[in-house]
Amino acid sequence: MLAGLMTPAALTDNLLQKQLPDFDEAIERLFSEVSGLHAMSKIPHSQLEECAIQLWNWSVTKNAGGSLSKVQKAKVRHAACSLLYCCKPENPTEGAIRKQILMASKTGRTWLDCKNPQMADHFLRLAVKSLETLYSQLMSRGDAAADVASSKADVEKDLLRILSCQAESAIFQGNNEEAAVYMQRCKDMLQRIPKDTAYLSLMCYNFGIDTYNLRKFEDSTFWLSQSYDIGKTNGKYGPGPEALAKDLRLLATVYLEWDCQRFQEKALDAVILANKECVSTSGLYLKIRILLRSGAPDDHVRGGLDEMLGSQVSLEVCLRTVKLLMAEEREMLAFDYLKRVCQHFGSSPDLGAALVLHVELLLQRGKELLAKQKIEDIITGHYTGKQLAPDALTSLHVMLWDQASKQFEAGNYCEALQWYNYSLSFFKAGQIEPNLAKLQRNRASCLLQLQQLEKAKEAIKEAERCDPESIFTQFCVYKIAVQENNVEKAAEALNAMGVLTKTPVSSEDRLLLSESAASCLLCLAAQIALENGRQETAVKALEVLCENSRDEAHVLMGLRCLVRLVFSSAENSADGLRDVNLDVLLPYLQRALQTISHQSHMTAERRAEDANWFRKIAWNSALQCESSPDRMRDFFVLSYQLSLLCPPDRTLLVGQRTCLLMAAAASLELCRKSPHSTQAEELTLVLEHIQACWEVWKTLKASGTTSESHKTGQKVRVSSINICPNGFEGNLPADPTDSLLLLYEFEARAKLNDPKVETVLESVLELEHVETKVLETMAALAMEPPAHFPQLCKKALRAALSLHKKQPQTDPTHCSKYVHSLIKLSLPSGVSEVENHVLQEVWDYFEEALSIISAAPDDFPELETLWLLTQAWNTGILLHSLAQYREAEKWCGLAMSFIRHLGSLRESYETQMSGLYSEILDKLDKAKTNTHTEE
């Protein structure tokens, strides 16, 4: 058992050695340990008492230094007091008992301060019990002891304090009857200790406030009545007339809020009694409130008002009373009393507040004529030495502007101007003030609506003089310029507004001007221009908005309006959407792309919606650029870039593919019409478009049904832009994407002299379906300057010829063209190119030609036959000149084989060539003879 009792001592030592902020954990451990000691027998132990005293003194010291919170202080005192009571002796001394009383009562009080009445009750009961023990000891001494009477008085005083704390705890717990019992015991003790009268009265008053705040009106009236009754029992030691009057005023207020009709007499009696105890402004005002709420006749209310004026209350209270009368629908009394107040305070410097209130009340009751007369009187007084105080003047200005604003919104511009003019009357000539600039702007707006332009311009000049850096002033300048159709002036004002949207706010007049508000002002400027038929000015306003606003929503809205205005202008024009309109439209769409790409405040849905809207505009604009490849390219590229900001789906992917194809086609068209030296950059862009298109196309093919995607794609009608080079007119497959991409890539790389061009041709040849026209076009591109790839050209032609021959019906004309080109590319152009492998390649092409002619002699063009004949003969002559007679005879013989396929020209050429051919044969025989002779 002794070992168990050592634990609190160890915890106490631990706590005393702790430093801030380590108190909390140690206090909690001590509080928890000591709380378990209540169930133990009261065993005397000096060490426990020493711990209790150390803890108590420690808490007093720390509390004085502000180191402990209320709860920490309560827990330490709780532990100290519990330990003290644990070591309570059988016959405690008076000093020990007084120590218990002190610690128990203060611990209970501390728990009450922590709003823990249950904990407080335990210690308060301990304190009462110890007081009873002490009283018994004192009484047992008899009357002989000199200090018994004094000690008994101290005990009663302590008991009263503890009983009042118990009453407070009961109030906390909602037990009003128990609290009343405790308070009655306290009242019974006042005859012996009258000096605590004020204290007890104050306690009851506080109970009345607590119950009033909880809306327990009946309990509140009980405690407030108790407070007054206790305070009146002893004039010498009571709280005094002011406190008693305060008590009664609160009592009257409780009756008023509880049920005024039911308790009107009690409420009125209480406030009358309060004013008798100590007259005050709040008491007089409360009396008027009660009279009004209880529906008292005007005469009774007027008596209360007379009493108020006779008591020299302040002007502020009088005006508050006037407002109360108006709120209670006592209009006649209010105006009559206000007139008397004005007379009573006629020489006061604050009289202006009453005059302004008079105007306000007249306006509230719709008596505008009387209000105007009053305002005119105030204006007259203002210039005859009866100036309003600054606060009153400000209130009047606010009232006048509010009235003017209502009239303006109702369309009564003349009335609005009159109210603004009243406000202007209080400003001195030449005065510079931001509010005066506002006023002049508002006046200008009225004058504009009244078509009084000159006066409006004068008002704006005054506004500019007072505040030239205001965007609102420039807005008014703009409105006047629009009405005068002064395009240049309107543009200047818009530019100034644009600059001011970026200028940091520096004056009070513009503290509330947000960037969004400035954007709205520019939007309004555009609307005004359109309403007045000034489209050029509206465009300028929207352009300034888009250039200067950081609000993405406003910028995109402005760009949409600009786009619509461009199309509207085109619709009204006989020429439709001309190049000049397209040039205007392009930067709008570029700005839209930039804005949507960088915006961060809009929702994903709104972002996608805007991107899709501008994407369609770019697409449709591209379709209008039939004769302008550069514009077409730019619009299709924009449409593609905007589509990247939209949620992907199949239709969108098809659109992206088409945009990139058309952009590449337009760029190639530009290259065909531009000097070779300037093509490199454009061709590099073409390759970029093609690469991007391949990625899109791979995605489409990976998702399947590419033929379906071709059908659902947006149609492109382009008449002047060749999507295929060299007048391509062949029949492309159902989905020509692969062929077109390879064709465009081949052309770009060929013109860049890129060696990868051969790989592109191989890719074409590997396609499942290859059109001969594609190969024919690639052959032409391989030799089109600046490209020069003869071997690739021949390869493409051979492939085209092979494919053509595999068709069910071979067209001799097409085949002849392929062979013609192959022969032309392969024939030696001079002596240096005459080589056996070259001649053999060309020989094969001639034999191919002969086979084609033999298969369809009637369908083969005669001129083509003649060309073949001529080329073979000339080759033989060239070889003859080089003394290669055998080869010459071979080629000339080949030429002779074409003669029989000539029609009308056969006889003429046969006669000429036969003689020459005989000569060649003779020379060949002689050459052979010479050869044998040498041998």
Order of alpha helices (4+ residues) and beta strands (2+ residues): alpha-alpha-alpha-alpha-alpha-alpha-alpha-alpha-alpha-alpha-alpha-alpha-alpha-alpha-alpha-alpha-alpha-alpha-alpha-alpha-alpha-alpha-alpha-alpha-alpha-alpha-alpha-alpha-alpha-alpha-alpha-alpha-alpha-alpha-alpha-alpha-alpha-alpha-alpha-alpha-alpha-alpha
